[in-house]
Amino acid sequence: MKNRLKVLRAERDWSQGDLAEQLAVSRQSINAIETGKYDPSLPLAFRIADLFGLPIEEIFLRGE
């Protein structure tokens, strides 16, 4: 699944570690999500969306 997480994080000048801390996950999890190697659970996707104040659909995009 493609996502805009890296761009959204960069817009806020957050490191992967900063985002991981706010979401209570590991930095490695953030890296895996950003690179498309891991799809977050639905609860984590909702936490990410809430943190950025965006609908899930504006962060996570359907792959082709």
N, CA, C and O atoms as a Tripos MOL2 file, in Angstrom:
@<TRIPOS>MOLECULE
protein
  256   255    64     0     0
PROTEIN
NO_CHARGES

@<TRIPOS>ATOM
      1 N           0.8460   -1.1800    0.0000 N.3       1 MET1
      2 CA          0.0000    0.0000    0.0000 C.3       1 MET1
      3 C           0.8880    1.2390    0.0000 C.2       1 MET1
      4 O           1.8220    1.3500    0.7930 O.2       1 MET1
      5 N           0.5840    2.1530   -0.8900 N.am      2 LYS2
      6 CA          1.3430    3.3970   -0.9400 C.3       2 LYS2
      7 C           0.8110    4.3510    0.1310 C.2       2 LYS2
      8 O          -0.3410    4.2590    0.5550 O.2       2 LYS2
      9 N           1.6780    5.2630    0.5520 N.am      3 ASN3
     10 CA          1.2350    6.2260    1.5590 C.3       3 ASN3
     11 C           2.0230    7.5250    1.4360 C.2       3 ASN3
     12 O           3.0550    7.5870    0.7680 O.2       3 ASN3
     13 N           1.5160    8.5440    2.0880 N.am      4 ARG4
     14 CA          2.1310    9.8700    2.0830 C.3       4 ARG4
     15 C           2.7950   10.1850    3.4230 C.2       4 ARG4
     16 O           3.0630   11.3460    3.7300 O.2       4 ARG4
     17 N           3.0550    9.1590    4.2090 N.am      5 LEU5
     18 CA          3.5460    9.3590    5.5670 C.3       5 LEU5
     19 C           4.8630   10.1350    5.6110 C.2       5 LEU5
     20 O           5.0150   11.0430    6.4290 O.2       5 LEU5
     21 N           5.8050    9.7920    4.7510 N.am      6 LYS6
     22 CA          7.1060   10.4640    4.7630 C.3       6 LYS6
     23 C           6.9570   11.9530    4.4560 C.2       6 LYS6
     24 O           7.5920   12.7880    5.1000 O.2       6 LYS6
     25 N           6.1160   12.2870    3.4720 N.am      7 VAL7
     26 CA          5.8970   13.6850    3.1020 C.3       7 VAL7
     27 C           5.2280   14.4420    4.2480 C.2       7 VAL7
     28 O           5.6460   15.5450    4.6010 O.2       7 VAL7
     29 N           4.2000   13.8480    4.8170 N.am      8 LEU8
     30 CA          3.4870   14.5000    5.9230 C.3       8 LEU8
     31 C           4.4090   14.7150    7.1280 C.2       8 LEU8
     32 O           4.3540   15.7500    7.7930 O.2       8 LEU8
     33 N           5.2420   13.7310    7.3890 N.am      9 ARG9
     34 CA          6.1940   13.8280    8.5070 C.3       9 ARG9
     35 C           7.2050   14.9370    8.2330 C.2       9 ARG9
     36 O           7.5210   15.7260    9.1230 O.2       9 ARG9
     37 N           7.7080   14.9960    7.0140 N.am     10 ALA10
     38 CA          8.7000   16.0110    6.6520 C.3      10 ALA10
     39 C           8.1120   17.4140    6.7310 C.2      10 ALA10
     40 O           8.7970   18.3540    7.1340 O.2      10 ALA10
     41 N           6.8540   17.5560    6.3510 N.am     11 GLU11
     42 CA          6.2000   18.8760    6.4190 C.3      11 GLU11
     43 C           6.1810   19.4130    7.8510 C.2      11 GLU11
     44 O           6.1620   20.6240    8.0700 O.2      11 GLU11
     45 N           6.1850   18.5120    8.8050 N.am     12 ARG12
     46 CA          6.1560   18.9120   10.2190 C.3      12 ARG12
     47 C           7.5490   18.8880   10.8570 C.2      12 ARG12
     48 O           7.7050   19.1700   12.0450 O.2      12 ARG12
     49 N           8.5550   18.5470   10.0480 N.am     13 ASP13
     50 CA          9.9370   18.4750   10.5170 C.3      13 ASP13
     51 C          10.0940   17.4560   11.6450 C.2      13 ASP13
     52 O          10.8260   17.6840   12.6080 O.2      13 ASP13
     53 N           9.3910   16.3280   11.5060 N.am     14 TRP14
     54 CA          9.4870   15.2430   12.4770 C.3      14 TRP14
     55 C          10.4090   14.1650   11.9310 C.2      14 TRP14
     56 O          10.3600   13.8490   10.7430 O.2      14 TRP14
     57 N          11.2330   13.6070   12.7740 N.am     15 SER15
     58 CA         12.0320   12.4470   12.3940 C.3      15 SER15
     59 C          11.1510   11.2040   12.5010 C.2      15 SER15
     60 O          10.0490   11.2530   13.0460 O.2      15 SER15
     61 N          11.6530   10.0990   11.9760 N.am     16 GLN16
     62 CA         10.9130    8.8440   12.1440 C.3      16 GLN16
     63 C          10.7710    8.5170   13.6240 C.2      16 GLN16
     64 O           9.7440    7.9970   14.0600 O.2      16 GLN16
     65 N          11.8030    8.8250   14.3870 N.am     17 GLY17
     66 CA         11.7570    8.5850   15.8310 C.3      17 GLY17
     67 C          10.7060    9.4330   16.5230 C.2      17 GLY17
     68 O          10.0110    8.9590   17.4220 O.2      17 GLY17
     69 N          10.5880   10.6960   16.1020 N.am     18 ASP18
     70 CA          9.5680   11.5850   16.6860 C.3      18 ASP18
     71 C           8.1710   11.0190   16.4450 C.2      18 ASP18
     72 O           7.3460   10.9580   17.3570 O.2      18 ASP18
     73 N           7.9220   10.6090   15.2100 N.am     19 LEU19
     74 CA          6.6060   10.0770   14.8690 C.3      19 LEU19
     75 C           6.3510    8.7710   15.6130 C.2      19 LEU19
     76 O           5.2590    8.5500   16.1370 O.2      19 LEU19
     77 N           7.3530    7.9160   15.6580 N.am     20 ALA20
     78 CA          7.2210    6.6400   16.3570 C.3      20 ALA20
     79 C           6.8660    6.8520   17.8270 C.2      20 ALA20
     80 O           6.0080    6.1600   18.3770 O.2      20 ALA20
     81 N           7.5300    7.8080   18.4460 N.am     21 GLU21
     82 CA          7.2700    8.0880   19.8620 C.3      21 GLU21
     83 C           5.8260    8.5450   20.0700 C.2      21 GLU21
     84 O           5.1660    8.1080   21.0130 O.2      21 GLU21
     85 N           5.3410    9.4110   19.2020 N.am     22 GLN22
     86 CA          3.9740    9.9140   19.3320 C.3      22 GLN22
     87 C           2.9330    8.8180   19.1160 C.2      22 GLN22
     88 O           1.8270    8.8910   19.6520 O.2      22 GLN22
     89 N           3.2910    7.8040   18.3270 N.am     23 LEU23
     90 CA          2.3570    6.7160   18.0240 C.3      23 LEU23
     91 C           2.5870    5.4810   18.8890 C.2      23 LEU23
     92 O           1.8460    4.5030   18.7850 O.2      23 LEU23
     93 N           3.6010    5.5220   19.7350 N.am     24 ALA24
     94 CA          3.9560    4.3910   20.6130 C.3      24 ALA24
     95 C           4.2810    3.1290   19.8030 C.2      24 ALA24
     96 O           3.8280    2.0300   20.1230 O.2      24 ALA24
     97 N           5.0810    3.3220   18.7420 N.am     25 VAL25
     98 CA          5.5850    2.2000   17.9520 C.3      25 VAL25
     99 C           7.0880    2.4060   17.7730 C.2      25 VAL25
    100 O           7.6270    3.4400   18.1690 O.2      25 VAL25
    101 N           7.7550    1.4370   17.1860 N.am     26 SER26
    102 CA          9.1970    1.5740   16.9750 C.3      26 SER26
    103 C           9.4960    2.4240   15.7370 C.2      26 SER26
    104 O           8.6640    2.5510   14.8390 O.2      26 SER26
    105 N          10.6900    2.9960   15.7090 N.am     27 ARG27
    106 CA         11.1230    3.7490   14.5380 C.3      27 ARG27
    107 C          11.1890    2.8270   13.3250 C.2      27 ARG27
    108 O          10.9090    3.2470   12.2020 O.2      27 ARG27
    109 N          11.5620    1.5690   13.5580 N.am     28 GLN28
    110 CA         11.6270    0.6000   12.4670 C.3      28 GLN28
    111 C          10.2480    0.3680   11.8530 C.2      28 GLN28
    112 O          10.1330    0.1460   10.6480 O.2      28 GLN28
    113 N           9.2060    0.4190   12.6790 N.am     29 SER29
    114 CA          7.8380    0.2650   12.1570 C.3      29 SER29
    115 C           7.4850    1.4260   11.2370 C.2      29 SER29
    116 O           6.8790    1.2260   10.1840 O.2      29 SER29
    117 N           7.8620    2.6380   11.6320 N.am     30 ILE30
    118 CA          7.5990    3.8080   10.7950 C.3      30 ILE30
    119 C           8.3370    3.6740    9.4730 C.2      30 ILE30
    120 O           7.7710    3.9460    8.4140 O.2      30 ILE30
    121 N           9.5900    3.2580    9.5290 N.am     31 ASN31
    122 CA         10.3740    3.0740    8.3030 C.3      31 ASN31
    123 C           9.7260    2.0390    7.3950 C.2      31 ASN31
    124 O           9.6320    2.2490    6.1860 O.2      31 ASN31
    125 N           9.2810    0.9290    7.9620 N.am     32 ALA32
    126 CA          8.6630   -0.1370    7.1670 C.3      32 ALA32
    127 C           7.3560    0.3320    6.5330 C.2      32 ALA32
    128 O           7.0580   -0.0380    5.3970 O.2      32 ALA32
    129 N           6.5790    1.1320    7.2390 N.am     33 ILE33
    130 CA          5.3330    1.6720    6.6790 C.3      33 ILE33
    131 C           5.6590    2.6350    5.5440 C.2      33 ILE33
    132 O           5.0620    2.5590    4.4700 O.2      33 ILE33
    133 N           6.6060    3.5400    5.7820 N.am     34 GLU34
    134 CA          6.9600    4.5310    4.7590 C.3      34 GLU34
    135 C           7.4800    3.8890    3.4800 C.2      34 GLU34
    136 O           7.2010    4.3800    2.3860 O.2      34 GLU34
    137 N           8.2210    2.8160    3.6020 N.am     35 THR35
    138 CA          8.8020    2.1710    2.4230 C.3      35 THR35
    139 C           7.8650    1.1370    1.8040 C.2      35 THR35
    140 O           8.2230    0.5040    0.8100 O.2      35 THR35
    141 N           6.6860    0.9570    2.3660 N.am     36 GLY36
    142 CA          5.7140    0.0270    1.8120 C.3      36 GLY36
    143 C           5.9790   -1.4280    2.1180 C.2      36 GLY36
    144 O           5.3820   -2.3120    1.5010 O.2      36 GLY36
    145 N           6.8740   -1.6940    3.0710 N.am     37 LYS37
    146 CA          7.1840   -3.0730    3.4310 C.3      37 LYS37
    147 C           6.2170   -3.6240    4.4760 C.2      37 LYS37
    148 O           6.1870   -4.8270    4.7350 O.2      37 LYS37
    149 N           5.4350   -2.7390    5.0670 N.am     38 TYR38
    150 CA          4.5060   -3.1370    6.1260 C.3      38 TYR38
    151 C           3.2660   -2.2600    6.0350 C.2      38 TYR38
    152 O           3.3680   -1.0380    5.9260 O.2      38 TYR38
    153 N           2.0940   -2.8890    6.0790 N.am     39 ASP39
    154 CA          0.8400   -2.1520    6.1370 C.3      39 ASP39
    155 C           0.4100   -2.0750    7.5930 C.2      39 ASP39
    156 O           0.3550   -3.0990    8.2740 O.2      39 ASP39
    157 N           0.1050   -0.8780    8.0820 N.am     40 PRO40
    158 CA         -0.2710   -0.7530    9.4930 C.3      40 PRO40
    159 C          -1.6140   -1.4130    9.7680 C.2      40 PRO40
    160 O          -2.4540   -1.5560    8.8790 O.2      40 PRO40
    161 N          -1.7910   -1.8060   11.0050 N.am     41 SER41
    162 CA         -3.0960   -2.3230   11.4270 C.3      41 SER41
    163 C          -4.1120   -1.1910   11.3150 C.2      41 SER41
    164 O          -3.7400   -0.0190   11.2510 O.2      41 SER41
    165 N          -5.3670   -1.5360   11.2940 N.am     42 LEU42
    166 CA         -6.4010   -0.5110   11.2030 C.3      42 LEU42
    167 C          -6.3630    0.4400   12.4040 C.2      42 LEU42
    168 O          -6.4740    1.6510   12.2130 O.2      42 LEU42
    169 N          -6.2080   -0.0700   13.6440 N.am     43 PRO43
    170 CA         -6.1100    0.8670   14.7700 C.3      43 PRO43
    171 C          -4.9230    1.8290   14.6320 C.2      43 PRO43
    172 O          -5.0490    3.0100   14.9550 O.2      43 PRO43
    173 N          -3.7800    1.3380   14.1580 N.am     44 LEU44
    174 CA         -2.6170    2.2100   13.9780 C.3      44 LEU44
    175 C          -2.8740    3.2090   12.8580 C.2      44 LEU44
    176 O          -2.4930    4.3740   12.9740 O.2      44 LEU44
    177 N          -3.5100    2.7770   11.7840 N.am     45 ALA45
    178 CA         -3.8370    3.6940   10.6900 C.3      45 ALA45
    179 C          -4.7410    4.8220   11.1900 C.2      45 ALA45
    180 O          -4.5610    5.9750   10.8000 O.2      45 ALA45
    181 N          -5.7100    4.5000   12.0480 N.am     46 PHE46
    182 CA         -6.5770    5.5280   12.6180 C.3      46 PHE46
    183 C          -5.7870    6.4780   13.5190 C.2      46 PHE46
    184 O          -6.0260    7.6860   13.5020 O.2      46 PHE46
    185 N          -4.8490    5.9450   14.3060 N.am     47 ARG47
    186 CA         -4.0250    6.8050   15.1730 C.3      47 ARG47
    187 C          -3.1740    7.7530   14.3280 C.2      47 ARG47
    188 O          -3.0220    8.9270   14.6690 O.2      47 ARG47
    189 N          -2.6230    7.2440   13.2310 N.am     48 ILE48
    190 CA         -1.8260    8.0790   12.3320 C.3      48 ILE48
    191 C          -2.7060    9.1810   11.7400 C.2      48 ILE48
    192 O          -2.3180   10.3500   11.7250 O.2      48 ILE48
    193 N          -3.8740    8.8090   11.2600 N.am     49 ALA49
    194 CA         -4.7920    9.7810   10.6660 C.3      49 ALA49
    195 C          -5.1890   10.8440   11.6870 C.2      49 ALA49
    196 O          -5.2220   12.0320   11.3680 O.2      49 ALA49
    197 N          -5.4900   10.4200   12.9090 N.am     50 ASP50
    198 CA         -5.8590   11.3730   13.9620 C.3      50 ASP50
    199 C          -4.7120   12.3270   14.2700 C.2      50 ASP50
    200 O          -4.9270   13.5250   14.4520 O.2      50 ASP50
    201 N          -3.4990   11.7970   14.3300 N.am     51 LEU51
    202 CA         -2.3340   12.6150   14.6420 C.3      51 LEU51
    203 C          -2.1260   13.7100   13.5860 C.2      51 LEU51
    204 O          -1.7980   14.8480   13.9190 O.2      51 LEU51
    205 N          -2.3190   13.3540   12.3230 N.am     52 PHE52
    206 CA         -2.1390   14.3280   11.2440 C.3      52 PHE52
    207 C          -3.4030   15.1290   10.9590 C.2      52 PHE52
    208 O          -3.3670   16.0870   10.1860 O.2      52 PHE52
    209 N          -4.5150   14.7500   11.5710 N.am     53 GLY53
    210 CA         -5.7680   15.4690   11.3600 C.3      53 GLY53
    211 C          -6.3160   15.3070    9.9520 C.2      53 GLY53
    212 O          -6.9200   16.2220    9.3930 O.2      53 GLY53
    213 N          -6.0920   14.1120    9.3840 N.am     54 LEU54
    214 CA         -6.5330   13.8290    8.0150 C.3      54 LEU54
    215 C          -7.3170   12.5220    7.9770 C.2      54 LEU54
    216 O          -7.1440   11.6620    8.8410 O.2      54 LEU54
    217 N          -8.1790   12.3760    6.9740 N.am     55 PRO55
    218 CA         -8.8310   11.0730    6.7830 C.3      55 PRO55
    219 C          -7.7870   10.0350    6.3620 C.2      55 PRO55
    220 O          -6.7960   10.3660    5.7120 O.2      55 PRO55
    221 N          -8.0190    8.8040    6.7330 N.am     56 ILE56
    222 CA         -7.1020    7.7210    6.3730 C.3      56 ILE56
    223 C          -6.8350    7.7110    4.8640 C.2      56 ILE56
    224 O          -5.7100    7.4710    4.4270 O.2      56 ILE56
    225 N          -7.8730    7.9730    4.0800 N.am     57 GLU57
    226 CA         -7.7490    7.9180    2.6220 C.3      57 GLU57
    227 C          -6.7870    8.9620    2.0610 C.2      57 GLU57
    228 O          -6.3010    8.8110    0.9390 O.2      57 GLU57
    229 N          -6.5070   10.0130    2.8200 N.am     58 GLU58
    230 CA         -5.5610   11.0240    2.3530 C.3      58 GLU58
    231 C          -4.1230   10.6950    2.7330 C.2      58 GLU58
    232 O          -3.1900   11.3750    2.3060 O.2      58 GLU58
    233 N          -3.9480    9.6480    3.5380 N.am     59 ILE59
    234 CA         -2.6050    9.2270    3.9370 C.3      59 ILE59
    235 C          -2.2230    7.9330    3.2330 C.2      59 ILE59
    236 O          -1.1190    7.8000    2.7060 O.2      59 ILE59
    237 N          -3.1510    6.9830    3.2310 N.am     60 PHE60
    238 CA         -2.8920    5.6690    2.6430 C.3      60 PHE60
    239 C          -3.6440    5.5500    1.3340 C.2      60 PHE60
    240 O          -4.8570    5.7530    1.2770 O.2      60 PHE60
    241 N          -2.9050    5.2140    0.2710 N.am     61 LEU61
    242 CA         -3.4580    5.1750   -1.0870 C.3      61 LEU61
    243 C          -3.4800    3.7520   -1.6090 C.2      61 LEU61
    244 O          -2.5820    2.9600   -1.3240 O.2      61 LEU61
    245 N          -4.4900    3.4410   -2.3610 N.am     62 ARG62
    246 CA         -4.5640    2.1060   -2.9580 C.3      62 ARG62
    247 C          -3.4470    1.9380   -3.9760 C.2      62 ARG62
    248 O          -3.1640    2.8380   -4.7670 O.2      62 ARG62
    249 N          -2.8180    0.7680   -3.9400 N.am     63 GLY63
    250 CA         -1.7880    0.4590   -4.9260 C.3      63 GLY63
    251 C          -2.4240    0.1230   -6.2590 C.2      63 GLY63
    252 O          -3.6170   -0.1740   -6.3320 O.2      63 GLY63
    253 N          -1.6360    0.1690   -7.2990 N.am     64 GLU64
    254 CA         -2.1690   -0.1100   -8.6400 C.3      64 GLU64
    255 C          -2.0890   -1.5730   -8.9590 C.2      64 GLU64
    256 O          -2.4920   -1.9910  -10.0440 O.2      64 GLU64
@<TRIPOS>BOND
     1     1     2 1
     2     2     3 1
     3     3     4 2
     4     3     5 am
     5     5     6 1
     6     6     7 1
     7     7     8 2
     8     7     9 am
     9     9    10 1
    10    10    11 1
    11    11    12 2
    12    11    13 am
    13    13    14 1
    14    14    15 1
    15    15    16 2
    16    15    17 am
    17    17    18 1
    18    18    19 1
    19    19    20 2
    20    19    21 am
    21    21    22 1
    22    22    23 1
    23    23    24 2
    24    23    25 am
    25    25    26 1
    26    26    27 1
    27    27    28 2
    28    27    29 am
    29    29    30 1
    30    30    31 1
    31    31    32 2
    32    31    33 am
    33    33    34 1
    34    34    35 1
    35    35    36 2
    36    35    37 am
    37    37    38 1
    38    38    39 1
    39    39    40 2
    40    39    41 am
    41    41    42 1
    42    42    43 1
    43    43    44 2
    44    43    45 am
    45    45    46 1
    46    46    47 1
    47    47    48 2
    48    47    49 am
    49    49    50 1
    50    50    51 1
    51    51    52 2
    52    51    53 am
    53    53    54 1
    54    54    55 1
    55    55    56 2
    56    55    57 am
    57    57    58 1
    58    58    59 1
    59    59    60 2
    60    59    61 am
    61    61    62 1
    62    62    63 1
    63    63    64 2
    64    63    65 am
    65    65    66 1
    66    66    67 1
    67    67    68 2
    68    67    69 am
    69    69    70 1
    70    70    71 1
    71    71    72 2
    72    71    73 am
    73    73    74 1
    74    74    75 1
    75    75    76 2
    76    75    77 am
    77    77    78 1
    78    78    79 1
    79    79    80 2
    80    79    81 am
    81    81    82 1
    82    82    83 1
    83    83    84 2
    84    83    85 am
    85    85    86 1
    86    86    87 1
    87    87    88 2
    88    87    89 am
    89    89    90 1
    90    90    91 1
    91    91    92 2
    92    91    93 am
    93    93    94 1
    94    94    95 1
    95    95    96 2
    96    95    97 am
    97    97    98 1
    98    98    99 1
    99    99   100 2
   100    99   101 am
   101   101   102 1
   102   102   103 1
   103   103   104 2
   104   103   105 am
   105   105   106 1
   106   106   107 1
   107   107   108 2
   108   107   109 am
   109   109   110 1
   110   110   111 1
   111   111   112 2
   112   111   113 am
   113   113   114 1
   114   114   115 1
   115   115   116 2
   116   115   117 am
   117   117   118 1
   118   118   119 1
   119   119   120 2
   120   119   121 am
   121   121   122 1
   122   122   123 1
   123   123   124 2
   124   123   125 am
   125   125   126 1
   126   126   127 1
   127   127   128 2
   128   127   129 am
   129   129   130 1
   130   130   131 1
   131   131   132 2
   132   131   133 am
   133   133   134 1
   134   134   135 1
   135   135   136 2
   136   135   137 am
   137   137   138 1
   138   138   139 1
   139   139   140 2
   140   139   141 am
   141   141   142 1
   142   142   143 1
   143   143   144 2
   144   143   145 am
   145   145   146 1
   146   146   147 1
   147   147   148 2
   148   147   149 am
   149   149   150 1
   150   150   151 1
   151   151   152 2
   152   151   153 am
   153   153   154 1
   154   154   155 1
   155   155   156 2
   156   155   157 am
   157   157   158 1
   158   158   159 1
   159   159   160 2
   160   159   161 am
   161   161   162 1
   162   162   163 1
   163   163   164 2
   164   163   165 am
   165   165   166 1
   166   166   167 1
   167   167   168 2
   168   167   169 am
   169   169   170 1
   170   170   171 1
   171   171   172 2
   172   171   173 am
   173   173   174 1
   174   174   175 1
   175   175   176 2
   176   175   177 am
   177   177   178 1
   178   178   179 1
   179   179   180 2
   180   179   181 am
   181   181   182 1
   182   182   183 1
   183   183   184 2
   184   183   185 am
   185   185   186 1
   186   186   187 1
   187   187   188 2
   188   187   189 am
   189   189   190 1
   190   190   191 1
   191   191   192 2
   192   191   193 am
   193   193   194 1
   194   194   195 1
   195   195   196 2
   196   195   197 am
   197   197   198 1
   198   198   199 1
   199   199   200 2
   200   199   201 am
   201   201   202 1
   202   202   203 1
   203   203   204 2
   204   203   205 am
   205   205   206 1
   206   206   207 1
   207   207   208 2
   208   207   209 am
   209   209   210 1
   210   210   211 1
   211   211   212 2
   212   211   213 am
   213   213   214 1
   214   214   215 1
   215   215   216 2
   216   215   217 am
   217   217   218 1
   218   218   219 1
   219   219   220 2
   220   219   221 am
   221   221   222 1
   222   222   223 1
   223   223   224 2
   224   223   225 am
   225   225   226 1
   226   226   227 1
   227   227   228 2
   228   227   229 am
   229   229   230 1
   230   230   231 1
   231   231   232 2
   232   231   233 am
   233   233   234 1
   234   234   235 1
   235   235   236 2
   236   235   237 am
   237   237   238 1
   238   238   239 1
   239   239   240 2
   240   239   241 am
   241   241   242 1
   242   242   243 1
   243   243   244 2
   244   243   245 am
   245   245   246 1
   246   246   247 1
   247   247   248 2
   248   247   249 am
   249   249   250 1
   250   250   251 1
   251   251   252 2
   252   251   253 am
   253   253   254 1
   254   254   255 1
   255   255   256 2
@<TRIPOS>SUBSTRUCTURE
     1 MET1         2 RESIDUE 1 A MET
     2 LYS2         6 RESIDUE 1 A LYS
     3 ASN3        10 RESIDUE 1 A ASN
     4 ARG4        14 RESIDUE 1 A ARG
     5 LEU5        18 RESIDUE 1 A LEU
     6 LYS6        22 RESIDUE 1 A LYS
     7 VAL7        26 RESIDUE 1 A VAL
     8 LEU8        30 RESIDUE 1 A LEU
     9 ARG9        34 RESIDUE 1 A ARG
    10 ALA10       38 RESIDUE 1 A ALA
    11 GLU11       42 RESIDUE 1 A GLU
    12 ARG12       46 RESIDUE 1 A ARG
    13 ASP13       50 RESIDUE 1 A ASP
    14 TRP14       54 RESIDUE 1 A TRP
    15 SER15       58 RESIDUE 1 A SER
    16 GLN16       62 RESIDUE 1 A GLN
    17 GLY17       66 RESIDUE 1 A GLY
    18 ASP18       70 RESIDUE 1 A ASP
    19 LEU19       74 RESIDUE 1 A LEU
    20 ALA20       78 RESIDUE 1 A ALA
    21 GLU21       82 RESIDUE 1 A GLU
    22 GLN22       86 RESIDUE 1 A GLN
    23 LEU23       90 RESIDUE 1 A LEU
    24 ALA24       94 RESIDUE 1 A ALA
    25 VAL25       98 RESIDUE 1 A VAL
    26 SER26      102 RESIDUE 1 A SER
    27 ARG27      106 RESIDUE 1 A ARG
    28 GLN28      110 RESIDUE 1 A GLN
    29 SER29      114 RESIDUE 1 A SER
    30 ILE30      118 RESIDUE 1 A ILE
    31 ASN31      122 RESIDUE 1 A ASN
    32 ALA32      126 RESIDUE 1 A ALA
    33 ILE33      130 RESIDUE 1 A ILE
    34 GLU34      134 RESIDUE 1 A GLU
    35 THR35      138 RESIDUE 1 A THR
    36 GLY36      142 RESIDUE 1 A GLY
    37 LYS37      146 RESIDUE 1 A LYS
    38 TYR38      150 RESIDUE 1 A TYR
    39 ASP39      154 RESIDUE 1 A ASP
    40 PRO40      158 RESIDUE 1 A PRO
    41 SER41      162 RESIDUE 1 A SER
    42 LEU42      166 RESIDUE 1 A LEU
    43 PRO43      170 RESIDUE 1 A PRO
    44 LEU44      174 RESIDUE 1 A LEU
    45 ALA45      178 RESIDUE 1 A ALA
    46 PHE46      182 RESIDUE 1 A PHE
    47 ARG47      186 RESIDUE 1 A ARG
    48 ILE48      190 RESIDUE 1 A ILE
    49 ALA49      194 RESIDUE 1 A ALA
    50 ASP50      198 RESIDUE 1 A ASP
    51 LEU51      202 RESIDUE 1 A LEU
    52 PHE52      206 RESIDUE 1 A PHE
    53 GLY53      210 RESIDUE 1 A GLY
    54 LEU54      214 RESIDUE 1 A LEU
    55 PRO55      218 RESIDUE 1 A PRO
    56 ILE56      222 RESIDUE 1 A ILE
    57 GLU57      226 RESIDUE 1 A GLU
    58 GLU58      230 RESIDUE 1 A GLU
    59 ILE59      234 RESIDUE 1 A ILE
    60 PHE60      238 RESIDUE 1 A PHE
    61 LEU61      242 RESIDUE 1 A LEU
    62 ARG62      246 RESIDUE 1 A ARG
    63 GLY63      250 RESIDUE 1 A GLY
    64 GLU64      254 RESIDUE 1 A GLU
